[in-house]
Amino acid sequence: MSRSFLKIWNIFTSILVGLVVILALLLAGVRIAGLQVFSVLSGSMEPTYHVGALIYVKKVDAMELRSGDVITFMLDEDTVATHRIVEVVPDAEDSSVLRFRTKGDANDNVDGNLVHYKNVLGKPVFTIPLLGYLAGYIQHPPGTYVAISVGAILLLLVFLPDLFAPEEKGPSRPRKRSRKAYDSPGPAPEPPQAEPALPRPERAAPGRHSAAPAKRQLPHRGESRPTDSSRRRRGRHEA
């Protein structure tokens, strides 16, 4: 895979992961902040809350509710409704017990039953249109299985480039040279070799002559050495 393709792929998968994380926070993460999430299934509160919208409900003190407030309450054991208060009705015997008369914005008539204050879940604080369809789908099979499969595929797509990317060998580090090698401009000079010691001449003992005795030259046979008398006669003859 080329680097440009990997770069585009990483951006694409990062966007997908970011969207999934945001979606998970909107559907489940807000519960950490004390909010409850409900999907709008009917048009009784149009145009305030549209069908398919997701509403986020925060718990409130029932004693602080007034006419005109929108509340989310338990209509029965299995049904949750969101309507507007049109009248606060105190209990005739106990003034601390409150009941609320409610009505849908799109309805012509008020609700038939009063809402006991203990059945009030809270007030909607904000809404996201159309997100309720997705929330309702993934909360029940087969939507739950589809959501799990999408999460697994997304993880595979994130790590897919790393599985097929060729291994890149890192640059080899140069070997460290000694400091002396960097300081010297040329090769280190060889250490001087010691010259071989010359043998010392033997010193002659005192009283002895160091020179070798001269050879005595003997006359060759057939020759005679001139004597002094012959030298005199030769001198007289030449004279």
RODO-2510 file (C-alpha; in nm, 4 decimals, decimal comma):
residues 239
     n   res          X          Y          Z
     1     m     0,0000     0,0000     0,0000
     2     s     0,1195     0,3461    -0,0869
     3     r     0,1727     0,6076     0,1788
     4     s    -0,0938     0,8397     0,0331
     5     f    -0,3544     0,5624     0,0433
     6     l    -0,2617     0,4752     0,4000
     7     k    -0,2885     0,8385     0,5001
     8     i    -0,6371     0,8715     0,3457
     9     w    -0,7416     0,5408     0,5018
    10     n    -0,6249     0,6495     0,8465
    11     i    -0,8222     0,9745     0,8171
    12     f    -1,1327     0,7840     0,7068
    13     t    -1,1146     0,5310     0,9889
    14     s    -1,0419     0,8056     1,2427
    15     i    -1,3614     0,9854     1,1371
    16     l    -1,5614     0,6626     1,1688
    17     v    -1,4191     0,5914     1,5122
    18     g    -1,4964     0,9477     1,6213
    19     l    -1,8582     0,9160     1,5022
    20     v    -1,9042     0,5865     1,6835
    21     v    -1,7607     0,7306     2,0048
    22     i    -1,9892     1,0347     1,9840
    23     l    -2,2889     0,8107     1,9163
    24     a    -2,2030     0,5909     2,2146
    25     l    -2,1778     0,8977     2,4370
    26     l    -2,5130     1,0307     2,3166
    27     l    -2,6887     0,6985     2,3701
    28     a    -2,5285     0,5687     2,6875
    29     g    -2,2525     0,7988     2,8097
    30     v    -2,4938     1,0736     2,9153
    31     r    -2,6275     0,8442     3,1854
    32     i    -2,3089     0,9154     3,3783
    33     a    -2,4188     1,2800     3,3975
    34     g    -2,7572     1,1764     3,5462
    35     l    -2,9582     1,2080     3,2240
    36     q    -3,2159     0,9586     3,0986
    37     v    -3,2689     0,9045     2,7270
    38     f    -3,6086     0,8421     2,5628
    39     s    -3,7290     0,8165     2,2049
    40     v    -4,0377     1,0039     2,0886
    41     l    -4,2803     0,7484     1,9440
    42     s    -4,5888     0,9634     1,8827
    43     g    -4,6694     1,3103     1,7568
    44     s    -4,8618     1,4288     2,0621
    45     m    -4,5943     1,6923     2,1357
    46     e    -4,5535     1,8226     1,7811
    47     p    -4,3974     2,0628     1,6885
    48     t    -4,1938     2,0798     2,0115
    49     y    -4,0720     1,7190     1,9893
    50     h    -4,0934     1,5387     1,6571
    51     v    -4,1471     1,1686     1,6067
    52     g    -3,8133     0,9846     1,6075
    53     a    -3,6381     1,2474     1,8161
    54     l    -3,4264     1,1600     2,1159
    55     i    -3,4978     1,3556     2,4342
    56     y    -3,2704     1,3845     2,7360
    57     v    -3,4476     1,4084     3,0702
    58     k    -3,3018     1,5465     3,3917
    59     k    -3,4451     1,4686     3,7326
    60     v    -3,6099     1,7646     3,9114
    61     d    -3,7872     1,8348     4,2357
    62     a    -4,1585     1,7904     4,1779
    63     m    -4,2380     2,0730     4,4203
    64     e    -4,0682     2,3199     4,1830
    65     l    -4,2821     2,2313     3,8813
    66     r    -4,5287     2,4872     3,7520
    67     s    -4,7980     2,5071     3,4917
    68     g    -4,6486     2,5240     3,1423
    69     d    -4,3513     2,2986     3,2237
    70     v    -4,2957     1,9897     3,0095
    71     i    -4,2486     1,6735     3,2156
    72     t    -4,1662     1,3113     3,1426
    73     f    -4,3632     1,0723     3,3611
    74     m    -4,4723     0,7138     3,4004
    75     l    -4,8145     0,6802     3,2414
    76     d    -4,8291     0,3180     3,3591
    77     e    -4,5809     0,0434     3,4423
    78     d    -4,4718    -0,0007     3,0804
    79     t    -4,5362     0,3403     2,9228
    80     v    -4,3457     0,6666     2,9524
    81     a    -4,5045     0,9900     2,8263
    82     t    -4,3874     1,3469     2,7821
    83     h    -4,6606     1,6129     2,8045
    84     r    -4,7032     1,9691     2,9219
    85     i    -4,8467     2,0617     3,2614
    86     v    -5,1647     2,2630     3,2288
    87     e    -5,2614     2,2625     3,5972
    88     v    -5,1064     2,1815     3,9360
    89     v    -5,3633     2,0106     4,1590
    90     p    -5,2778     1,9861     4,5347
    91     d    -5,4215     1,6980     4,7284
    92     a    -5,7317     1,7901     4,9227
    93     e    -5,6199     1,6067     5,2371
    94     d    -5,2426     1,6606     5,2214
    95     s    -5,1118     1,9809     5,0585
    96     s    -4,7617     1,8332     5,0277
    97     v    -4,8948     1,5791     4,7791
    98     l    -4,9150     1,7207     4,4272
    99     r    -5,0794     1,5974     4,1137
   100     f    -5,0443     1,7408     3,7639
   101     r    -5,2944     1,7694     3,4859
   102     t    -5,1159     1,7262     3,1521
   103     k    -5,1899     1,7687     2,7851
   104     g    -5,0012     1,7071     2,4605
   105     d    -4,9310     2,0172     2,2510
   106     a    -5,0825     1,8523     1,9450
   107     n    -5,3828     1,7097     2,1346
   108     d    -5,7165     1,8836     2,1647
   109     n    -5,8074     1,7373     2,5019
   110     v    -5,6257     1,7040     2,8305
   111     d    -5,5121     1,3671     2,9574
   112     g    -5,7743     1,1651     3,1408
   113     n    -5,5689     1,0877     3,4513
   114     l    -5,3756     1,3131     3,6869
   115     v    -5,0029     1,2472     3,7260
   116     h    -4,8862     1,1804     4,0815
   117     y    -4,5666     1,3692     4,1680
   118     k    -4,3867     1,0415     4,2479
   119     n    -4,4388     0,9282     3,8899
   120     v    -4,2542     1,2278     3,7477
   121     l    -3,9159     1,1254     3,6023
   122     g    -3,7925     1,4761     3,5201
   123     k    -3,7889     1,7542     3,2639
   124     p    -3,6489     1,7304     2,9095
   125     v    -3,3402     1,9512     2,8799
   126     f    -3,2558     1,9043     2,5088
   127     t    -3,3429     1,6901     2,2106
   128     i    -3,1751     1,5484     1,8962
   129     p    -3,4018     1,4901     1,5948
   130     l    -3,4158     1,1474     1,4232
   131     l    -3,1630     0,9888     1,6569
   132     g    -3,4440     0,8047     1,8317
   133     y    -3,4907     0,5790     1,5288
   134     l    -3,1335     0,4540     1,5578
   135     a    -3,1580     0,4170     1,9358
   136     g    -3,4765     0,2162     1,9082
   137     y    -3,3267    -0,0084     1,6403
   138     i    -3,0084    -0,1066     1,8232
   139     q    -3,1869    -0,1629     2,1553
   140     h    -3,3689    -0,4684     2,0219
   141     p    -3,2610    -0,7645     1,8064
   142     p    -3,1616    -0,7854     1,5277
   143     g    -3,0383    -0,4273     1,5646
   144     t    -2,8263    -0,5241     1,8648
   145     y    -2,6415    -0,7894     1,6614
   146     v    -2,5929    -0,5475     1,3735
   147     a    -2,4403    -0,2892     1,6091
   148     i    -2,1976    -0,5473     1,7503
   149     s    -2,0977    -0,6584     1,3995
   150     v    -2,0401    -0,3005     1,2865
   151     g    -1,8178    -0,2389     1,5872
   152     a    -1,6097    -0,5481     1,5101
   153     i    -1,5737    -0,4533     1,1430
   154     l    -1,4709    -0,1027     1,2410
   155     l    -1,1943    -0,2365     1,4637
   156     l    -1,0762    -0,4579     1,1783
   157     l    -1,0666    -0,1611     0,9403
   158     v    -0,8623     0,0403     1,1870
   159     f    -0,5912    -0,2262     1,2179
   160     l    -0,6079    -0,3555     0,8589
   161     p    -0,3335    -0,1271     0,7162
   162     d    -0,0932    -0,2354     0,9901
   163     l    -0,1460    -0,6012     0,9002
   164     f    -0,0566    -0,5572     0,5332
   165     a     0,2001    -0,2786     0,5647
   166     p     0,5548    -0,3949     0,4849
   167     e     0,7995    -0,3902     0,7667
   168     e     1,0307    -0,0929     0,7408
   169     k     1,3828    -0,1415     0,8580
   170     g     1,5048     0,1419     1,0645
   171     p     1,8274     0,3220     0,9759
   172     s     2,1344     0,1504     1,1126
   173     r     2,3089     0,3463     1,3771
   174     p     2,6718     0,4324     1,3036
   175     r     2,9232     0,2695     1,5257
   176     k     3,0703     0,4902     1,7872
   177     r     3,4310     0,5721     1,7249
   178     s     3,6731     0,6536     1,9953
   179     r     3,7447     1,0133     2,0704
   180     k     4,1074     0,9711     1,9675
   181     a     3,9997     0,8529     1,6233
   182     y     3,8045     1,1760     1,5653
   183     d     4,0823     1,3958     1,7000
   184     s     4,3657     1,2522     1,4874
   185     p     4,3670     1,3653     1,1206
   186     g     4,5435     1,0534     0,9945
   187     p     4,6274     0,7044     1,1040
   188     a     4,7936     0,6721     1,4384
   189     p     5,1771     0,6526     1,4088
   190     e     5,3380     0,3249     1,4919
   191     p     5,5316     0,3194     1,8161
   192     p     5,9134     0,3514     1,7638
   193     q     6,0929     0,0206     1,7633
   194     a     6,3941    -0,0145     1,9877
   195     e     6,7259    -0,0443     1,8009
   196     p     6,9171    -0,3650     1,8677
   197     a     7,2003    -0,3138     2,1129
   198     l     7,5450    -0,3402     1,9571
   199     p     7,7932    -0,5706     2,1277
   200     r     8,0446    -0,3807     2,3341
   201     p     8,4131    -0,4360     2,2374
   202     e     8,6126    -0,6346     2,4796
   203     r     8,8556    -0,4216     2,6718
   204     a     9,2152    -0,5445     2,6773
   205     a     9,3732    -0,6273     3,0036
   206     p     9,6268    -0,3734     3,1281
   207     g     9,9920    -0,4460     3,0397
   208     r     9,9135    -0,6412     2,7244
   209     h     9,9539    -0,5034     2,3689
   210     s     9,6345    -0,4964     2,1792
   211     a     9,7889    -0,5086     1,8304
   212     a     9,8497    -0,8415     1,6639
   213     p    10,2240    -0,9341     1,6262
   214     a    10,3725    -0,8466     1,2847
   215     k    10,4684    -1,1350     1,0668
   216     r    10,8381    -1,1757     0,9956
   217     q    10,9144    -1,1687     0,6273
   218     l    11,1656    -1,4340     0,5239
   219     p    11,3742    -1,3947     0,2037
   220     h    11,2642    -1,5960    -0,0937
   221     r    11,4890    -1,8696    -0,2012
   222     g    11,7234    -1,7737    -0,4938
   223     e    11,7393    -1,4150    -0,3866
   224     s    12,0028    -1,2596    -0,1706
   225     r    11,9702    -0,9595     0,0362
   226     p    12,2184    -0,6901    -0,0452
   227     t    12,4686    -0,6316     0,2257
   228     d    12,6250    -0,3099     0,3220
   229     s    12,9589    -0,4041     0,1588
   230     s    12,7947    -0,4792    -0,1735
   231     r    12,6082    -0,1519    -0,1579
   232     r    12,9452     0,0238    -0,1154
   233     r    13,1050    -0,1562    -0,4099
   234     r    12,7976    -0,0739    -0,6246
   235     g    12,8292     0,2868    -0,5275
   236     r    13,1978     0,2887    -0,6270
   237     h    13,1315     0,1237    -0,9570
   238     e    12,8517     0,3714    -1,0440
   239     a    13,0785     0,6564    -0,9499
***
